Amino acid sequence: MTISLAGKNDLSIGLPAILFCISLLISIPFYTQPFHGMEYEDAYEYITSALALNAGLSANAFLNPTCLIGTLNNCIQSGSLSHPAGYSKILNVLLSVFGPSVYLANYVSAVCFSITTIVIYFTSRRLSDRPLVWFASAGLWVTTPAFI
């Protein structure tokens, strides 16, 4: 069985850009709230680890650092948390560029949410030749409360 993708390779920027902007506008109000999640250790770990990296703390090259005793500016003893440090290191680079902000991780999540909307749109274009399917797929993603 051969799947023809003729006519589906149009990567015009107009419609995806509109979808990106709509999903960003929908998600930004949700990501600017001070609520970071239900579990304290997971909700704040990445941004606080990024702030710790920005302050010069490092306990383990592969795990998120934290200050166990003291403050970020005057840490007496540092340690490692249980999650890999990749996302925290990305946030640390962004903190270096944009300055300290507890909302930075929220904004990064909002942008990733919007990029995912575009990926879902193009994936549905590859799988179906019906525009209703393309918009329904992206629309379901954008309006699902668990992902906003």
N, C-alpha and C positions, 0 to 999 in steps of 0.2 A: 504494500500500500504506500503510495506516494502522497505527501501533503504538499500542495502548491501554496507558496506564499506570495504569489503574484499580486501586486496591488497593495500589499500590506507593508511594504518597506518605506512608505512615506513617513519620514521623521520630521515633518514640519514642526517648527517650534511654537507656533501660535497656540494650538489647543493644549498641549502639555504645559505650556507656561501658564495658561489660564487655570488649569487644574491645580498646578503647584501653588499659585497665589490663593486660590479659593481654599485649599486644604490648610495652607499656612494661616490664613485669616480665621479659619474655624478653630484651629488648634492653639493659636497664641493666647487667647483668653484663658484657656484651661492650664497652660503651662506657666502662666505668670502668677498663679495663686501660691501662697506660702505652704500649701499642703504638698508634701513630698512622698507620701505613701503610708501604708499601714504599719510596716515593720521598721522600727527605728534604725536598726543596724544596716538594713539594705537601703532604706530611703535616703540616708545622708552619707553613706559610705563613699560614694564616688566623688562627690563634690568636696567633702572634707579631706579625702585622700589627695585630691588634686591641689587643694589649698596647702596641705602638708608638704607635698612635693614642691610646690611653689615657695614654701618657707625653707626648703633645703633638707627636709627630713627624708631619710630612706633607710628602711630596716631590711628589706629583702628586694632583690631586683625583680622578682616575679609577682609579688603580692602587694596589695595596697598598704601604704604606710599609715601610721597614726601615732599621735602623741599619747602615751599611756599615763604619764605623770607630767603635769605642767600645762603650758599653753603652746600654741604653734610658734609664738615668738620666743618663748622661754621653756623649751621642752627639756625635761630632766631625763626622761626615759621614753624611747620610741619603740614601737613594735609593728607587727604586721597583722592585717586583717585577712579574712579567708578568701577574698576574691582576687582574680588576676588583675594586674595593674594596667593593662592596656588602655582601657577607657579612661582611667584616671590620668594616664600620661597624655592622652589626647586633650583632655580637659585642661591639664597643666599648661600645654602649649597655648591653648586658647586664652587661658588666664594671663599668660605672659603678654599676649597681644592686646587683649581687651581690658585687662585689669581685674582685680578681685570682684567676684559677684557670686552670691549663692544661687542665683537664677540661671547661671551660664549653662548648667546641665539641662535645665528645662528648655532653654532656647535651642540647644543642640538637638534635643529630642523632638522639638517641633519641626525643625528643618528635616531631620531624618524621617519623620512621619510624612512630610510633604513629598520627599524624594520617593518614599515607598508608594505613595499614591501614583506617581508617574510610572514606576516599575510595574505596578499592577495594571495600569492602563495599557502599557505596551505589551505586557504578557497576554492580556486578554485579546489584544489586536492580533497577536500571533496565533492564538488558539481559535478565534472566531472571526467570521467576516461580517458580523452584525454589530452595527454601532450601538445598539441598545445594550448589548452584552458589555461592550467597552465601558460605557458610562455607568452601567449598573455595578460592575465590578469595582470601579474606582469609587463610586458613590457609596456602596456598602462599606468599604474600608473607611472612608472619611466620616461616616455617620455612626460607626460602631462605637458605643461609649467605652468599651474596654481598651480601645486603642487611642482615644483622644486624651 
